[in-house]
Amino acid sequence: MEQPSPVIPAAPERILLVRLSAIGDVLFASPLAAAFRRAYPNAYLAWLAEPGCAPLLRHHPHLDEVIEWPAPALRALWRERRLPALAAALYRLRRDLRARRFDVAVDLQGLLKSALPVWLSAAPTRIGLSSREGSRFLLTEVLPREPAAERARIGSEYLHVARTLGLPLDGFEMAVHLGPEEGAAADDLLAAAGAADGCFALCPFTTRPQKHWLVARWAELALRLRAATGLPSVLLGGPDDVEAGTEIAQASGGAAVSLAGRTGLLEAAAVIDRSRAVVAVDTGLGHMGIARKRPTLLLFGSTLPYTDTARPDARVLYHARDCSPCRRRPTCNGRFDCMRDITVDEVMAALRALPGGGW
């Protein structure tokens, strides 16, 4: 560490990192595990995440423990107004966190929901990013957000946290670590899909339609990739994407095979590992391509999380409009013009230009 942290005790014994969700954001924050480990090699280091994201950290060599925070169950109790059950669940979580005796807890999400477990841990030093939700009242130290000038880089807010806390910055890269079981599962899936000799990984799906590219263009892309390379494309997504994956696969005339709903997060990462290149919209699986150091092309429109991927073999395609990025409030009446501006020709040319992604 270049200089001692201004807010962390000199030799913390037990450290808790909290980034509950979502997949992409946990990936962006993942370099902090290695940075904290290098700064405090003898500390017990744990990470708290929601069940849907915790698998991303399962094999991380710098973490001693991954703790699942049952946010979906807590939200269900709140919606159903089962307040005594909610209070009992929070009491158990508080008891379990305090039993671990963390002396430093860090909220990397900057929300009230993420500051809550930091506060429940009763760590004497509770650090977090500033927010407008009142989370500062649950913390002992509040860190300012990164300057706007720094936000073009992937994971900029977490690099800012590391710099502010005096953590080592060398090798500050996203990472997803896999076990042999995920590789074996990916090999079996690709063999069954006729893609054992190579493929392109396409990640078309997100929870917001304004971030989607057009079905017809995904199908055309798969057709053109097969014509140019002889390789099929595989579509990756979750259980909610099965129908959409089937639609794209059928429209491609068999040039694409849908694995949507058939992989967990780490199995999807292993498929990405075995791909020639990754093409994705703004989705966690796309960011995973960068984390696994595969040639990656990202199609951004209504959101613009970053333009600097920090890797020469990863690029963002983005055409700014007067209304962009609109994030959750599109004004184009469902046309999603920013995504229509990205053509299949442009994607093919960009893929050919990626180091390691051409043919």
DRENPA-894976 format. One record per residue (C-alpha): residue number from 1; residue in one letter; x, y, z. Coordinates in pm, 1 decimal, decimal comma, m for minus. Layout:
<sites>
+-----+---------+----------+----------+----------+
! num ! residuo !     east !    north !       up !
+-----+---------+----------+----------+----------+
! NUM !       a !        X !        Y !        Z !
...
+-----+---------+----------+----------+----------+
</sites>
This chain:
<sites>
+-----+---------+----------+----------+----------+
! num ! residuo !     east !    north !       up !
+-----+---------+----------+----------+----------+
!   1 !       m !      0,0 !      0,0 !      0,0 !
!   2 !       e !    146,7 !    335,0 !   m103,1 !
!   3 !       q !      4,9 !    522,9 !    195,0 !
!   4 !       p !   m204,5 !    423,6 !    497,7 !
!   5 !       s !   m577,4 !    456,4 !    462,3 !
!   6 !       p !   m709,8 !    771,2 !    628,7 !
!   7 !       v !  m1012,8 !    587,1 !    765,8 !
!   8 !       i !   m923,7 !    217,0 !    805,5 !
!   9 !       p !   m744,7 !    105,3 !   1124,2 !
!  10 !       a !   m378,6 !     19,8 !   1077,3 !
!  11 !       a !   m418,6 !   m357,1 !   1103,3 !
!  12 !       p !   m782,3 !   m466,2 !   1067,7 !
!  13 !       e !   m834,8 !   m832,2 !   1145,5 !
!  14 !       r !  m1176,6 !   m889,4 !    987,0 !
!  15 !       i !  m1313,4 !   m695,0 !    687,9 !
!  16 !       l !  m1660,0 !   m712,4 !    529,9 !
!  17 !       l !  m1722,9 !   m586,0 !    175,4 !
!  18 !       v !  m2084,9 !   m528,5 !     72,5 !
!  19 !       r !  m2197,6 !   m508,7 !   m290,1 !
!  20 !       l !  m2530,4 !   m685,4 !   m304,7 !
!  21 !       s !  m2615,3 !   m665,3 !   m676,8 !
!  22 !       a !  m2636,0 !   m656,8 !   m977,0 !
!  23 !       i !  m2420,6 !   m895,4 !  m1180,6 !
!  24 !       g !  m2238,6 !   m625,0 !  m1374,4 !
!  25 !       d !  m2183,7 !   m410,2 !  m1066,8 !
!  26 !       v !  m2042,4 !   m700,1 !   m864,5 !
!  27 !       l !  m1803,8 !   m761,4 !  m1154,7 !
!  28 !       f !  m1704,4 !   m394,1 !  m1160,9 !
!  29 !       a !  m1635,9 !   m407,6 !   m785,9 !
!  30 !       s !  m1448,0 !   m739,9 !   m794,4 !
!  31 !       p !  m1097,0 !   m583,6 !   m820,8 !
!  32 !       l !  m1141,6 !   m456,1 !   m466,1 !
!  33 !       a !  m1112,5 !   m808,5 !   m326,7 !
!  34 !       a !   m755,0 !   m835,4 !   m454,6 !
!  35 !       a !   m678,3 !   m474,7 !   m357,8 !
!  36 !       f !   m791,8 !   m527,7 !      2,5 !
!  37 !       r !   m602,3 !   m857,4 !     18,0 !
!  38 !       r !   m278,1 !   m694,5 !    m97,2 !
!  39 !       a !   m325,3 !   m410,5 !    150,6 !
!  40 !       y !   m419,4 !   m635,7 !    444,2 !
!  41 !       p !   m276,0 !   m982,1 !    370,4 !
!  42 !       n !   m349,9 !  m1123,2 !    715,5 !
!  43 !       a !   m708,7 !  m1002,7 !    746,5 !
!  44 !       y !  m1015,3 !  m1225,8 !    721,2 !
!  45 !       l !  m1195,6 !  m1093,4 !    412,7 !
!  46 !       a !  m1565,4 !  m1159,2 !    346,6 !
!  47 !       w !  m1807,9 !  m1033,6 !     81,6 !
!  48 !       l !  m2185,0 !   m997,9 !    126,5 !
!  49 !       a !  m2398,0 !  m1036,8 !   m188,8 !
!  50 !       e !  m2749,7 !  m1135,0 !   m289,6 !
!  51 !       p !  m2803,1 !  m1502,7 !   m383,9 !
!  52 !       g !  m2824,9 !  m1422,2 !   m755,4 !
!  53 !       c !  m2477,2 !  m1265,0 !   m755,9 !
!  54 !       a !  m2293,6 !  m1461,2 !   m487,2 !
!  55 !       p !  m2185,1 !  m1738,9 !   m731,3 !
!  56 !       l !  m1964,9 !  m1484,8 !   m911,2 !
!  57 !       l !  m1743,9 !  m1477,8 !   m601,2 !
!  58 !       r !  m1755,2 !  m1848,5 !   m515,4 !
!  59 !       h !  m1401,7 !  m1933,0 !   m631,0 !
!  60 !       h !  m1236,3 !  m1597,9 !   m561,5 !
!  61 !       p !   m890,1 !  m1675,0 !   m419,4 !
!  62 !       h !   m870,1 !  m1353,4 !   m214,2 !
!  63 !       l !  m1195,9 !  m1403,9 !    m25,2 !
!  64 !       d !  m1222,8 !  m1612,3 !    289,4 !
!  65 !       e !  m1603,1 !  m1617,6 !    284,2 !
!  66 !       v !  m1897,8 !  m1522,5 !     64,9 !
!  67 !       i !  m2208,9 !  m1443,5 !    266,9 !
!  68 !       e !  m2551,0 !  m1447,9 !    102,5 !
!  69 !       w !  m2787,6 !  m1166,2 !    194,1 !
!  70 !       p !  m3146,1 !  m1289,6 !    138,1 !
!  71 !       a !  m3276,1 !   m967,5 !    m17,9 !
!  72 !       p !  m3552,2 !  m1135,4 !   m225,4 !
!  73 !       a !  m3694,2 !  m1303,5 !     84,0 !
!  74 !       l !  m3676,7 !   m980,9 !    284,0 !
!  75 !       r !  m3851,3 !   m787,0 !      5,9 !
!  76 !       a !  m4126,0 !  m1050,3 !     m8,6 !
!  77 !       l !  m4187,4 !  m1018,6 !    365,6 !
!  78 !       w !  m4206,7 !   m640,5 !    331,1 !
!  79 !       r !  m4449,0 !   m654,5 !     35,1 !
!  80 !       e !  m4670,6 !   m899,2 !    220,7 !
!  81 !       r !  m4655,7 !   m676,3 !    531,4 !
!  82 !       r !  m4539,7 !   m970,4 !    740,5 !
!  83 !       l !  m4359,9 !   m730,7 !    967,9 !
!  84 !       p !  m4300,9 !   m962,8 !   1267,7 !
!  85 !       a !  m4141,7 !  m1221,0 !   1034,1 !
!  86 !       l !  m3932,3 !   m949,1 !    872,6 !
!  87 !       a !  m3813,9 !   m825,0 !   1211,2 !
!  88 !       a !  m3724,4 !  m1180,8 !   1313,6 !
!  89 !       a !  m3529,9 !  m1236,3 !    991,1 !
!  90 !       l !  m3335,2 !   m912,7 !   1037,3 !
!  91 !       y !  m3261,5 !  m1004,5 !   1398,3 !
!  92 !       r !  m3113,8 !  m1339,0 !   1286,2 !
!  93 !       l !  m2907,4 !  m1168,8 !   1017,8 !
!  94 !       r !  m2784,5 !   m912,0 !   1270,1 !
!  95 !       r !  m2688,6 !  m1189,4 !   1511,8 !
!  96 !       d !  m2500,9 !  m1383,8 !   1244,4 !
!  97 !       l !  m2311,2 !  m1079,6 !   1120,8 !
!  98 !       r !  m2214,9 !   m965,7 !   1470,3 !
!  99 !       a !  m2093,4 !  m1314,2 !   1556,3 !
! 100 !       r !  m1826,3 !  m1271,7 !   1285,8 !
! 101 !       r !  m1686,5 !   m968,7 !   1471,8 !
! 102 !       f !  m1591,7 !   m755,6 !   1172,4 !
! 103 !       d !  m1390,5 !   m450,5 !   1268,2 !
! 104 !       v !  m1424,5 !   m285,9 !    924,3 !
! 105 !       a !  m1730,0 !   m301,1 !    695,6 !
! 106 !       v !  m1744,5 !   m123,9 !    359,0 !
! 107 !       d !  m2063,2 !    m42,0 !    165,2 !
! 108 !       l !  m1962,5 !    m39,5 !   m202,8 !
! 109 !       q !  m2317,1 !     17,8 !   m329,7 !
! 110 !       g !  m2403,5 !    346,2 !   m166,0 !
! 111 !       l !  m2768,7 !    268,7 !    m98,1 !
! 112 !       l !  m2974,9 !    241,3 !    216,7 !
! 113 !       k !  m3032,9 !   m130,5 !    151,5 !
! 114 !       s !  m2657,4 !   m196,0 !    131,8 !
! 115 !       a !  m2568,7 !     25,0 !    428,6 !
! 116 !       l !  m2818,2 !   m169,6 !    643,1 !
! 117 !       p !  m2608,9 !   m490,9 !    670,3 !
! 118 !       v !  m2297,2 !   m277,3 !    723,2 !
! 119 !       w !  m2471,8 !   m116,8 !   1019,4 !
! 120 !       l !  m2612,2 !   m447,2 !   1144,2 !
! 121 !       s !  m2259,7 !   m592,2 !   1150,0 !
! 122 !       a !  m2173,6 !   m344,4 !   1430,9 !
! 123 !       a !  m1823,9 !   m303,4 !   1286,5 !
! 124 !       p !  m1658,4 !     m8,3 !   1466,4 !
! 125 !       t !  m1545,2 !    132,4 !   1130,1 !
! 126 !       r !  m1829,8 !    147,4 !    875,8 !
! 127 !       i !  m1737,8 !    306,9 !    544,2 !
! 128 !       g !  m1961,6 !    374,9 !    246,6 !
! 129 !       l !  m2018,3 !    576,2 !    m66,6 !
! 130 !       s !  m2234,5 !    883,3 !    m32,2 !
! 131 !       s !  m2601,0 !    854,6 !   m127,6 !
! 132 !       r !  m2924,3 !   1050,4 !   m120,6 !
! 133 !       e !  m3106,0 !    774,6 !     68,1 !
! 134 !       g !  m2982,1 !    851,7 !    417,5 !
! 135 !       s !  m2730,1 !    568,6 !    432,1 !
! 136 !       r !  m2474,9 !    810,7 !    578,4 !
! 137 !       f !  m2653,1 !    789,4 !    912,8 !
! 138 !       l !  m2561,3 !    418,9 !    932,7 !
! 139 !       l !  m2191,5 !    478,0 !    860,4 !
! 140 !       t !  m1894,5 !    619,0 !   1047,5 !
! 141 !       e !  m1715,3 !    739,0 !    732,3 !
! 142 !       v !  m1869,7 !    859,7 !    403,4 !
! 143 !       l !  m1663,9 !    862,4 !     84,4 !
! 144 !       p !  m1738,5 !   1110,3 !   m194,9 !
! 145 !       r !  m1839,3 !    976,9 !   m536,0 !
! 146 !       e !  m1581,0 !    982,2 !   m812,0 !
! 147 !       p !  m1547,1 !   1302,4 !  m1017,1 !
! 148 !       a !  m1743,0 !   1308,2 !  m1341,9 !
! 149 !       a !  m1418,4 !   1325,9 !  m1539,3 !
! 150 !       e !  m1324,9 !    975,3 !  m1419,7 !
! 151 !       r !  m1650,5 !    801,1 !  m1509,6 !
! 152 !       a !  m1558,5 !    695,4 !  m1862,4 !
! 153 !       r !  m1349,8 !    403,5 !  m1732,4 !
! 154 !       i !  m1505,9 !     67,7 !  m1654,9 !
! 155 !       g !  m1563,5 !     30,6 !  m1279,6 !
! 156 !       s !  m1452,3 !    389,4 !  m1215,7 !
! 157 !       e !  m1633,2 !    425,6 !   m882,9 !
! 158 !       y !  m1452,8 !    124,5 !   m737,1 !
! 159 !       l !  m1114,8 !    244,0 !   m860,9 !
! 160 !       h !  m1201,7 !    571,4 !   m688,4 !
! 161 !       v !  m1281,9 !    383,2 !   m365,0 !
! 162 !       a !   m948,4 !    201,0 !   m382,0 !
! 163 !       r !   m760,6 !    525,3 !   m442,7 !
! 164 !       t !   m944,9 !    708,0 !   m164,3 !
! 165 !       l !   m872,5 !    426,9 !     83,7 !
! 166 !       g !   m506,0 !    408,3 !    m14,8 !
! 167 !       l !   m531,9 !     53,9 !   m152,1 !
! 168 !       p !   m286,0 !    m79,4 !   m412,9 !
! 169 !       l !   m398,0 !      9,4 !   m764,4 !
! 170 !       d !   m169,1 !   m214,9 !   m968,6 !
! 171 !       g !   m353,2 !   m489,6 !  m1156,7 !
! 172 !       f !   m691,8 !   m335,0 !  m1077,1 !
! 173 !       e !   m894,3 !   m559,0 !  m1311,6 !
! 174 !       m !  m1227,7 !   m737,5 !  m1297,6 !
! 175 !       a !  m1206,6 !  m1109,5 !  m1236,0 !
! 176 !       v !  m1437,8 !  m1410,5 !  m1235,5 !
! 177 !       h !  m1274,6 !  m1730,1 !  m1114,3 !
! 178 !       l !  m1400,5 !  m2068,9 !  m1231,3 !
! 179 !       g !  m1373,1 !  m2422,1 !  m1102,1 !
! 180 !       p !  m1326,0 !  m2737,4 !  m1310,3 !
! 181 !       e !  m1692,6 !  m2828,4 !  m1273,3 !
! 182 !       e !  m1802,6 !  m2516,7 !  m1462,5 !
! 183 !       g !  m1561,3 !  m2592,3 !  m1745,6 !
! 184 !       a !  m1686,8 !  m2948,3 !  m1775,6 !
! 185 !       a !  m2049,8 !  m2831,2 !  m1782,7 !
! 186 !       a !  m1969,7 !  m2577,3 !  m2054,5 !
! 187 !       d !  m1791,8 !  m2840,0 !  m2264,1 !
! 188 !       d !  m2095,0 !  m3067,8 !  m2244,1 !
! 189 !       l !  m2335,1 !  m2788,4 !  m2341,1 !
! 190 !       l !  m2124,4 !  m2676,2 !  m2636,3 !
! 191 !       a !  m2080,4 !  m3029,8 !  m2761,4 !
! 192 !       a !  m2457,5 !  m3084,5 !  m2751,8 !
! 193 !       a !  m2507,3 !  m2753,9 !  m2935,4 !
! 194 !       g !  m2265,1 !  m2848,5 !  m3211,2 !
! 195 !       a !  m2021,9 !  m2579,2 !  m3098,1 !
! 196 !       a !  m1739,6 !  m2788,9 !  m2955,9 !
! 197 !       d !  m1494,6 !  m2656,4 !  m3216,2 !
! 198 !       g !  m1560,0 !  m2290,3 !  m3137,8 !
! 199 !       c !  m1839,6 !  m2035,8 !  m3129,7 !
! 200 !       f !  m1932,7 !  m1674,8 !  m3080,5 !
! 201 !       a !  m2108,6 !  m1585,3 !  m2755,1 !
! 202 !       l !  m2405,6 !  m1351,6 !  m2802,5 !
! 203 !       c !  m2566,2 !  m1189,5 !  m2497,3 !
! 204 !       p !  m2879,7 !  m1008,2 !  m2618,2 !
! 205 !       f !  m3089,4 !   m997,9 !  m2300,8 !
! 206 !       t !  m3144,8 !   m748,6 !  m2020,3 !
! 207 !       t !  m3433,6 !   m652,0 !  m1796,5 !
! 208 !       r !  m3500,0 !   m326,9 !  m1986,1 !
! 209 !       p !  m3624,9 !   m330,0 !  m2346,5 !
! 210 !       q !  m3458,1 !      4,6 !  m2424,8 !
! 211 !       k !  m3119,5 !   m167,6 !  m2389,2 !
! 212 !       h !  m3204,2 !   m440,1 !  m2642,8 !
! 213 !       w !  m3079,7 !   m466,9 !  m2999,7 !
! 214 !       l !  m3327,4 !   m589,1 !  m3264,0 !
! 215 !       v !  m3411,6 !   m960,1 !  m3292,6 !
! 216 !       a !  m3365,3 !   m953,8 !  m3670,7 !
! 217 !       r !  m3018,5 !   m806,2 !  m3633,5 !
! 218 !       w !  m2904,6 !  m1069,0 !  m3384,7 !
! 219 !       a !  m3024,0 !  m1336,1 !  m3627,1 !
! 220 !       e !  m2848,9 !  m1167,8 !  m3921,6 !
! 221 !       l !  m2530,4 !  m1131,5 !  m3718,2 !
! 222 !       a !  m2529,2 !  m1504,2 !  m3639,0 !
! 223 !       l !  m2582,3 !  m1586,7 !  m4007,8 !
! 224 !       r !  m2298,7 !  m1362,6 !  m4118,9 !
! 225 !       l !  m2061,1 !  m1489,1 !  m3851,8 !
! 226 !       r !  m2123,8 !  m1847,4 !  m3960,8 !
! 227 !       a !  m2075,0 !  m1753,7 !  m4327,5 !
! 228 !       a !  m1746,6 !  m1576,5 !  m4247,1 !
! 229 !       t !  m1599,3 !  m1829,7 !  m4003,4 !
! 230 !       g !  m1801,8 !  m2150,0 !  m4021,3 !
! 231 !       l !  m1869,7 !  m2116,9 !  m3648,2 !
! 232 !       p !  m2212,1 !  m2109,8 !  m3482,0 !
! 233 !       s !  m2319,9 !  m1854,1 !  m3225,4 !
! 234 !       v !  m2457,7 !  m1942,5 !  m2882,6 !
! 235 !       l !  m2712,0 !  m1721,7 !  m2707,8 !
! 236 !       l !  m2664,3 !  m1677,3 !  m2332,5 !
! 237 !       g !  m2930,8 !  m1559,4 !  m2090,1 !
! 238 !       g !  m3136,1 !  m1650,5 !  m1787,9 !
! 239 !       p !  m3458,5 !  m1845,1 !  m1737,1 !
! 240 !       d !  m3669,4 !  m1541,1 !  m1830,5 !
! 241 !       d !  m3495,2 !  m1523,4 !  m2170,2 !
! 242 !       v !  m3581,6 !  m1871,5 !  m2299,1 !
! 243 !       e !  m3862,5 !  m1757,7 !  m2528,1 !
! 244 !       a !  m3662,6 !  m1467,3 !  m2671,4 !
! 245 !       g !  m3361,7 !  m1691,6 !  m2722,5 !
! 246 !       t !  m3572,7 !  m1941,7 !  m2912,7 !
! 247 !       e !  m3708,1 !  m1661,1 !  m3134,0 !
! 248 !       i !  m3358,7 !  m1541,1 !  m3228,5 !
! 249 !       a !  m3232,8 !  m1895,2 !  m3286,9 !
! 250 !       q !  m3525,3 !  m1974,8 !  m3515,4 !
! 251 !       a !  m3486,0 !  m1648,6 !  m3705,5 !
! 252 !       s !  m3118,5 !  m1729,9 !  m3762,0 !
! 253 !       g !  m3202,2 !  m2053,0 !  m3944,1 !
! 254 !       g !  m2985,7 !  m2254,3 !  m3708,7 !
! 255 !       a !  m2681,0 !  m2026,5 !  m3718,2 !
! 256 !       a !  m2744,0 !  m1953,1 !  m3350,6 !
! 257 !       v !  m2824,1 !  m2199,9 !  m3073,7 !
! 258 !       s !  m2993,2 !  m2076,2 !  m2757,7 !
! 259 !       l !  m2850,0 !  m2177,1 !  m2420,5 !
! 260 !       a !  m3073,0 !  m1925,3 !  m2241,0 !
! 261 !       g !  m3189,1 !  m2066,2 !  m1909,9 !
! 262 !       r !  m2953,3 !  m2363,3 !  m1932,7 !
! 263 !       t !  m2649,8 !  m2223,0 !  m1751,1 !
! 264 !       g !  m2574,6 !  m2070,1 !  m1417,6 !
! 265 !       l !  m2355,1 !  m1762,0 !  m1401,8 !
! 266 !       l !  m2028,1 !  m1951,4 !  m1381,9 !
! 267 !       e !  m2123,9 !  m2201,4 !  m1652,7 !
! 268 !       a !  m2205,7 !  m1902,3 !  m1876,1 !
! 269 !       a !  m1862,2 !  m1758,9 !  m1794,4 !
! 270 !       a !  m1703,9 !  m2089,6 !  m1896,1 !
! 271 !       v !  m1893,5 !  m2080,4 !  m2227,8 !
! 272 !       i !  m1765,3 !  m1726,0 !  m2280,2 !
! 273 !       d !  m1414,0 !  m1853,8 !  m2207,8 !
! 274 !       r !  m1446,3 !  m2095,4 !  m2498,6 !
! 275 !       s !  m1584,1 !  m1841,4 !  m2745,5 !
! 276 !       r !  m1403,0 !  m1666,9 !  m3029,9 !
! 277 !       a !  m1553,3 !  m1334,5 !  m2919,1 !
! 278 !       v !  m1846,4 !  m1189,2 !  m2723,7 !
! 279 !       v !  m2113,3 !   m950,5 !  m2853,5 !
! 280 !       a !  m2348,6 !   m813,7 !  m2589,3 !
! 281 !       v !  m2575,9 !   m532,5 !  m2488,1 !
! 282 !       d !  m2536,2 !   m363,0 !  m2149,1 !
! 283 !       t !  m2570,1 !   m679,5 !  m1943,2 !
! 284 !       g !  m2368,3 !   m859,7 !  m1678,7 !
! 285 !       l !  m2273,9 !  m1139,4 !  m1917,6 !
! 286 !       g !  m2123,6 !   m887,4 !  m2156,2 !
! 287 !       h !  m1907,5 !   m736,4 !  m1883,7 !
! 288 !       m !  m1808,6 !  m1092,4 !  m1797,7 !
! 289 !       g !  m1646,9 !  m1119,3 !  m2140,7 !
! 290 !       i !  m1409,0 !   m840,9 !  m2037,8 !
! 291 !       a !  m1351,2 !   m999,7 !  m1697,1 !
! 292 !       r !  m1257,5 !  m1329,9 !  m1865,5 !
! 293 !       k !  m1029,8 !  m1144,9 !  m2111,2 !
! 294 !       r !  m1216,0 !  m1245,8 !  m2424,5 !
! 295 !       p !  m1250,3 !  m1012,6 !  m2725,0 !
! 296 !       t !  m1570,8 !   m827,7 !  m2642,8 !
! 297 !       l !  m1794,9 !   m586,9 !  m2830,2 !
! 298 !       l !  m2061,4 !   m405,2 !  m2630,0 !
! 299 !       l !  m2365,0 !   m231,6 !  m2780,0 !
! 300 !       f !  m2478,0 !     61,4 !  m2563,5 !
! 301 !       g !  m2770,0 !    294,4 !  m2621,7 !
! 302 !       s !  m3001,2 !    405,7 !  m2341,7 !
! 303 !       t !  m2724,8 !    351,6 !  m2088,3 !
! 304 !       l !  m2358,6 !    442,2 !  m2104,3 !
! 305 !       p !  m2184,0 !    284,4 !  m1805,6 !
! 306 !       y !  m1839,4 !    338,8 !  m1959,1 !
! 307 !       t !  m1656,6 !    396,8 !  m2286,6 !
! 308 !       d !  m1307,5 !    300,6 !  m2167,5 !
! 309 !       t !  m1300,2 !    m77,5 !  m2124,5 !
! 310 !       a !   m938,2 !    m70,4 !  m1998,4 !
! 311 !       r !   m855,5 !   m350,5 !  m2243,8 !
! 312 !       p !   m739,8 !   m328,7 !  m2608,1 !
! 313 !       d !   m955,9 !   m627,8 !  m2707,3 !
! 314 !       a !  m1282,5 !   m481,8 !  m2577,8 !
! 315 !       r !  m1476,5 !   m195,5 !  m2734,3 !
! 316 !       v !  m1803,5 !     m9,3 !  m2685,8 !
! 317 !       l !  m2026,0 !     82,0 !  m2981,7 !
! 318 !       y !  m2239,5 !    382,6 !  m2893,9 !
! 319 !       h !  m2410,3 !    653,1 !  m3101,5 !
! 320 !       a !  m2507,2 !    949,4 !  m2888,0 !
! 321 !       r !  m2836,5 !   1125,3 !  m2954,8 !
! 322 !       d !  m2984,8 !   1437,6 !  m2801,5 !
! 323 !       c !  m3193,3 !   1217,1 !  m2573,7 !
! 324 !       s !  m2919,7 !    976,5 !  m2469,2 !
! 325 !       p !  m2844,3 !    825,2 !  m2237,5 !
! 326 !       c !  m3208,4 !    817,4 !  m2127,6 !
! 327 !       r !  m3151,2 !    531,0 !  m1880,6 !
! 328 !       r !  m3494,7 !    433,9 !  m1745,9 !
! 329 !       r !  m3693,0 !    710,2 !  m1917,5 !
! 330 !       p !  m3694,0 !    659,2 !  m2295,2 !
! 331 !       t !  m3862,4 !    932,3 !  m2498,8 !
! 332 !       c !  m3867,4 !    759,9 !  m2840,2 !
! 333 !       n !  m4204,3 !    583,1 !  m2802,2 !
! 334 !       g !  m4047,6 !    239,5 !  m2813,1 !
! 335 !       r !  m3839,0 !    288,3 !  m3129,7 !
! 336 !       f !  m3510,8 !    277,3 !  m2934,9 !
! 337 !       d !  m3338,7 !    473,4 !  m3208,7 !
! 338 !       c !  m3001,7 !    464,9 !  m3032,2 !
! 339 !       m !  m2988,6 !     87,2 !  m3071,1 !
! 340 !       r !  m3127,7 !     94,7 !  m3426,3 !
! 341 !       d !  m2833,5 !    319,2 !  m3516,2 !
! 342 !       i !  m2599,3 !     22,6 !  m3461,3 !
! 343 !       t !  m2593,8 !   m182,1 !  m3781,2 !
! 344 !       v !  m2485,9 !   m539,6 !  m3845,6 !
! 345 !       d !  m2221,0 !   m408,3 !  m4085,7 !
! 346 !       e !  m2077,0 !   m194,9 !  m3807,8 !
! 347 !       v !  m2071,9 !   m486,1 !  m3564,0 !
! 348 !       m !  m1900,4 !   m714,7 !  m3816,2 !
! 349 !       a !  m1636,4 !   m451,8 !  m3892,1 !
! 350 !       a !  m1573,9 !   m382,6 !  m3523,8 !
! 351 !       l !  m1535,8 !   m754,2 !  m3448,4 !
! 352 !       r !  m1282,5 !   m796,1 !  m3727,2 !
! 353 !       a !  m1083,5 !   m505,3 !  m3584,7 !
! 354 !       l !  m1067,4 !   m639,6 !  m3228,1 !
! 355 !       p !   m728,6 !   m785,2 !  m3133,3 !
! 356 !       g !   m787,0 !  m1160,1 !  m3113,4 !
! 357 !       g !  m1143,8 !  m1133,8 !  m3237,1 !
! 358 !       g !  m1088,6 !  m1116,5 !  m3610,9 !
! 359 !       w !  m1055,9 !  m1388,1 !  m3870,0 !
+-----+---------+----------+----------+----------+
</sites>
